[in-house]
Amino acid sequence: MSELLDFHAHILPHMDHGSRHTETATAQLSLMAKAGVGTVCATSHFYPQDILPEVFLEERQKSLQLLLRAHGKANRPEILLGAEVLICAGLENMEGLRELCVEGTDVLLLEMPFTKDDWDHSLYHTVHEILMQGIRPVLAHVDRYPPHAIEQMFDMGLYGQVNCDALSKLFKPKHLLRWMEEGKIVALGSDLHGAEEKAYTPFTKVLRTMPEQSERIMRTAHTLLKQAKRY
């Protein structure tokens, strides 16, 4: 098995509702270490209407330092800083957008709207313009959105991340399995909020019950991050 990579997790203390306290964050890292995770992308929520990128980046760095002081280097995965960026019309014009990519890369974890009415022309225009900037968007938890809408995003050249809880059930959505086979799913994530041990069970269950698919996606995720390195 390739090194385990959790592409989507909320582990930075005080950054959002995923990890409200340093104690929660250290417990989250311990859960990941127990599962054998070697790398985690810390993808705190970024809401463009609420905070400026430079303020978010400053708070994120402070949060990381708190976590590292509390947990240390032993028995924890490597932490890659990123963000779960909520899309909005005109996002492509926001200064500092590229700095919200997974650190050292041009890979941006992009959260799509949950309201059907928000999937309009302006949204597709924004996605197109982000692509034109050389940023590589990966759609967060594609299991949560209308499949036909995600298919249109895939046709534009985007890829998807799937939350493992959607794959841990006995009857798995057929469109997710098809997207995995077609290589459109490039990352697995726990989308971890909180530190209850059962919260990480879906991630480990998918690794155990879908070993071939998990291995292929892990390799793809590592390749994506390597290819998208910024120099």
C-alpha positions in Angstrom: 0.0 0.0 0.0 1.2 3.5 -0.8 1.6 5.9 2.1 -1.8 6.7 3.4 -3.0 10.2 2.6 -6.0 11.7 4.2 -6.8 14.5 1.7 -9.5 16.3 3.7 -9.6 16.8 7.4 -10.4 19.5 9.9 -7.6 19.2 12.5 -6.3 22.7 13.1 -7.5 24.0 16.6 -9.7 27.0 16.7 -9.9 27.4 12.9 -13.4 26.1 12.4 -16.0 23.7 13.9 -13.9 20.7 13.1 -11.4 21.1 15.9 -12.4 23.7 18.5 -9.6 22.9 21.0 -5.9 21.9 20.9 -6.8 18.7 22.9 -9.2 17.7 20.2 -6.6 18.3 17.5 -3.9 16.2 19.2 -6.5 13.4 19.7 -7.3 13.6 16.0 -3.6 13.2 15.0 -3.4 10.2 17.3 -6.4 8.6 15.6 -4.7 9.1 12.2 -1.4 7.7 13.5 -3.2 4.6 14.8 -4.7 4.1 11.4 -1.3 4.3 9.7 -1.9 7.7 8.0 1.4 9.2 6.8 0.2 12.5 5.5 -2.9 14.6 6.1 -4.1 17.8 4.4 -5.4 20.2 7.0 -8.3 21.7 5.1 -10.0 24.2 7.4 -13.1 25.9 6.0 -12.5 29.1 4.1 -15.5 31.2 3.5 -14.7 34.1 1.1 -17.5 36.3 2.4 -16.3 36.0 6.0 -12.5 36.4 6.0 -9.6 37.7 3.9 -7.1 35.2 2.6 -4.2 37.0 4.4 -6.0 36.9 7.7 -6.9 33.2 7.2 -3.3 32.3 6.4 -2.0 34.1 9.5 -4.6 32.4 11.7 -3.8 29.1 10.1 -0.1 29.4 10.8 -0.7 30.3 14.4 -3.1 27.3 14.8 -0.5 25.0 13.3 2.2 26.2 15.7 -0.2 25.6 18.6 -0.8 22.1 17.4 2.9 21.3 16.9 3.8 22.6 20.3 1.0 20.5 21.9 1.7 17.3 20.0 5.3 17.3 18.9 6.7 15.4 16.0 6.4 11.9 17.2 3.6 9.5 16.3 1.7 11.8 14.0 1.3 12.2 10.2 3.0 14.9 8.2 0.7 17.9 8.0 0.1 19.7 4.7 -1.6 23.0 5.0 -4.6 23.7 2.7 -8.1 24.9 2.9 -11.6 23.8 1.9 -12.6 26.9 -0.1 -16.3 27.6 -0.6 -16.9 28.7 -4.2 -18.7 31.9 -5.0 -19.2 34.0 -8.1 -16.1 36.0 -8.7 -13.8 33.8 -6.6 -11.3 33.8 -9.4 -10.7 37.5 -8.9 -9.8 37.2 -5.2 -6.2 38.1 -4.4 -4.5 35.3 -2.6 -6.6 32.4 -4.0 -3.5 30.5 -5.0 -2.1 30.6 -1.5 -5.1 28.6 -0.4 -3.9 25.6 -2.4 -2.4 22.6 -0.7 1.0 24.1 0.4 3.7 23.9 -2.3 1.2 22.9 -5.0 -1.5 24.3 -7.3 -4.1 21.9 -6.0 -7.2 23.7 -4.5 -9.8 21.8 -2.5 -13.0 23.5 -3.7 -16.4 23.2 -1.9 -19.4 23.5 -4.2 -22.8 24.9 -3.2 -25.4 22.6 -1.7 -28.4 24.6 -3.1 -29.4 23.6 -6.6 -30.2 27.2 -7.6 -26.6 28.1 -7.0 -25.4 25.8 -9.8 -25.8 28.5 -12.4 -23.8 29.9 -15.3 -21.7 32.2 -13.1 -20.5 29.2 -11.1 -19.3 27.4 -14.2 -17.6 30.6 -15.4 -15.8 30.9 -12.1 -14.5 27.4 -12.3 -13.4 27.9 -15.8 -11.5 31.1 -14.9 -9.8 29.3 -11.9 -8.6 26.6 -14.3 -7.3 29.3 -16.7 -5.1 30.5 -13.8 -3.3 27.2 -13.7 -4.9 26.1 -10.5 -6.0 22.5 -10.3 -9.3 22.3 -8.4 -10.3 19.1 -6.7 -14.0 19.0 -5.7 -14.5 18.3 -2.0 -16.8 15.4 -1.0 -18.4 14.8 -4.5 -20.6 12.2 -2.8 -22.8 15.0 -1.5 -23.8 16.7 -4.7 -26.1 15.9 -7.7 -24.2 13.4 -9.9 -25.2 15.2 -13.1 -23.7 18.5 -11.8 -20.5 16.8 -10.8 -20.3 15.1 -14.2 -20.3 18.5 -15.9 -17.4 19.6 -13.7 -15.5 16.4 -14.6 -16.1 17.3 -18.3 -14.4 20.6 -17.6 -11.3 18.8 -16.4 -11.8 18.8 -12.7 -11.4 15.9 -10.3 -13.1 14.8 -7.2 -12.4 13.8 -3.6 -14.8 11.4 -1.9 -15.6 11.1 1.8 -15.0 7.6 3.1 -18.3 7.5 4.9 -20.0 7.4 1.5 -18.0 4.2 0.6 -18.2 2.5 4.0 -21.8 1.4 3.6 -22.9 -2.0 2.4 -24.6 -0.6 -0.7 -22.2 1.9 -2.3 -23.5 4.5 -4.8 -22.9 3.1 -8.3 -21.9 6.5 -9.6 -19.1 6.8 -7.1 -17.8 3.3 -8.0 -17.9 4.3 -11.7 -16.1 7.5 -11.1 -13.4 5.6 -9.1 -12.9 3.2 -12.0 -12.8 6.0 -14.5 -10.1 7.8 -12.5 -12.2 10.8 -11.7 -11.8 10.3 -8.0 -8.3 11.3 -7.1 -8.4 11.4 -3.3 -10.0 9.9 -0.2 -10.8 12.0 2.8 -12.1 11.5 6.3 -13.5 15.0 6.5 -12.8 14.5 10.2 -14.6 16.8 12.6 -14.0 16.0 16.3 -12.0 13.2 17.8 -14.4 10.4 18.6 -12.7 7.1 17.5 -15.8 6.1 15.6 -15.4 9.2 13.4 -12.3 7.7 11.8 -13.8 4.2 11.3 -15.2 4.9 7.8 -11.7 5.8 6.5 -10.1 2.7 7.9 -13.0 0.5 6.8 -12.7 1.7 3.2 -9.0 0.9 3.2 -9.8 -2.6 4.5 -12.8 -3.5 2.4 -11.7 -1.8 -0.9 -7.9 -2.3 -0.9 -7.3 -2.3 -4.6 -9.4 0.9 -5.2 -7.9 2.6 -2.2 -4.3 1.8 -3.3 -5.0 3.2 -6.8 -6.5 6.4 -5.4 -3.7 6.8 -2.9 -1.1 6.5 -5.7 -3.1 9.0 -7.8 -3.3 11.5 -4.9 0.4 11.4 -4.3 1.1 11.7 -8.0 -1.2 14.7 -8.3 0.5 16.6 -5.5 3.9 15.8 -6.9 3.0 16.9 -10.4 1.4 20.1 -9.1 4.4 21.2 -7.1 5.2 24.9 -7.5 8.8 25.8 -8.1 
